[in-house]
Amino acid sequence: MRFPAAFVAILLLAAPLPAIACSVAPGYRVPNNVELVADADLILLATVADSDRAPDAIPEQRITIEPIAAIKGGLPTAPLAMPGWIATGDEAMPSNPYELKDAHPQSLAGACNRMSFPRGSRVLFFLKWEGDHWRAAGGPFSRWAEDVLTDDAPWLQVVRLYAEAAALPAGDRTAYLTARRDEHAAERDNPVAQLIAADIARQLAGPNMPLLDELPPAPDEVAEQ
C-alpha cells in the first residue's frame, strides 16, 4: 500500500470521526501481517462492550473488551479498557471478512488507526504493553483491530498461521510459510484458501513499500556533497 504525499495529507485532514490527527514520517512502512504478529505482545480475540467512561469526553472515551482467547501471549483474566468508542449509524461497519491486506477503512480517518467498533462485535486486537497499560500495536494504518465474527474467519486463520511461524526458529519460518502457501494454493476451488495463499505470498515477498518517499536532502546538505 503506497500513497502519494498529497493523498495522504488529504486523508489526515479529512477526519469524519472524532480523532486526533496523526502524521507519518517519510519512509514509514505499514507493517505487513507477519511483522504485525511479531510486534504484538498480546493478540487477543475479544468482544466489544460499552465502557463506564464519559461518552461525550473524546480524550476519555473507552471501550471495554471482554477476552475470549489469546492467539499470542497470556489470556487476561478480566476485561480491558481500550481507547475508542461504540460505533453508531454508518460508523457501525464491521471489517470486510475477505480483506487480508489493508486495515479497516476507518483507519483513514484522523487518528490513522481504527477507533470505532460495533457493540457486541468480536474483534482480533493486536496489543503492546507500555508501562502499566495495553496500547494498540502496529502503528498508523495497521490491521491492529479487525472484526472476526466466525471461528473460521480468514483473518483469524492467517493470524494463527503467522503466530505459529513466529514461534519457530528464525531459520525455519520461510520454509514453513512456503509450505502453507503451497497447501492453500493447491485448493483451486476454494476461494478463501486462494485469499490465504495470496496473503502468505505477500509476506514472503518482504516488507510493504513506504507510504511516502523519503524527502530529498536539504539544499545545504546537497552543497556539502
C-alpha positions, -999 to +999 in steps of 0.1 A: +000+000+000+016+033-011+000+067-014+014+099-029+021+126-004-008+148-014-033+120-010-020+111+025-023+148+035-059+149+024-067+117+044-051+131+075-071+164+073-104+149+063-114+132+095-151+123+097-147+106+130-137+124+162-100+117+165-066+133+169-049+137+135-017+117+130+011+121+106+037+097+093+074+104+085+087+099+050+098+063+046+072+049+071+061+014+062+028-001+073+037-034+089+028-064+069+009-091+087+039-112+097+055-080+112+023-071+130+021-105+146+058-104+156+055-068+171+024-076+193+029-087+229-007-099+230-031-109+202-065-111+218-098-122+205-124-102+224-159-089+224-165-052+223-188-037+251-196-003+264-173+013+290-182+034+320-163+065+307-180+098+299-194+093+264-190+130+254-154+135+265-134+124+234-100+121+251-116+099+278-137+077+255-131+040+261-145+007+250-144-024+272-131-056+255-140-089+271-114-116+264-123-148+246-090-163+235-053-153+232-036-162+199-003-149+213+005-140+249-014-148+281-052-145+283-062-116+306-084-127+335-106-096+333-120-071+307-096-044+294-104-008+288-091+005+255-093+039+237-122+040+213-159+044+211-190+024+202-199+029+165-234+040+156-251+046+123-229+045+093-198+040+115-211+006+127-193-012+098-176-045+105-144-053+087-146-069+053-141-106+061-122-113+029-098-083+032-064-095+045-041-067+034-054-033+042-068-020+075-104-012+082-114+020+062-119+039+094-081+038+099-080+065+072-099+089+095-079+113+117-062+090+142-048+067+114-060+038+135-094+023+138-111+036+169-148+029+163-164-006+169-199-020+167-212-030+201-210-068+205-185-074+177-158-100+180-125-083+172-089-095+170-068-069+188-030-066+185-017-050+217+016-038+232+024-035+269+035+000+277+044+008+313+011+000+331-014-004+302-021-020+269-020+001+237-025-006+200+003-024+183+014-019+147+014+019+142-006+040+118-028+023+092-021-012+107-046-040+110-045-037+148-082-043+153-103-062+127-137-079+132-136-117+131-172-127+135-168-165+130-143-191+142-132-198+107-128-161+096-099-158+071-082-132+092-082-154+122-068-183+102-039-163+088-030-147+122-029-182+138-007-194+110+017-164+114+018-168+151+028-205+146+055-193+122+068-167+147+072-194+173+096-214+151+134-208+149+141-180+125+157-202+100+126-224+097+100-197+092+103-192+054+101-229+047+070-232+069+053-203+052+062-215+018+047-249+026+015-234+039+012-211+008+015-241-015-010-261+005-036-234+003-028-225-034-035-262-043-071-258-032-081-242-065-118-245-060-117-228-025-117-190-029-109-185+008-078-208+005-067-187-025-070-155-005-049-170+023-023-183-002-021-148-018-016-132+017+012-157+026+028-148-008+028-111+002+045-119+034+072-140+017+078-110-007+090-089+021+080-056+038+055-032+024+066-002+003+068+032+021+037+053+022+057+084+013+091+086-004+120+098+016+124+136+015+152+149-007+182+162+012+182+199+023+200+223-001+229+228+024+234+190+026+235+188-013+261+216-014+283+197+011+283+166-010 
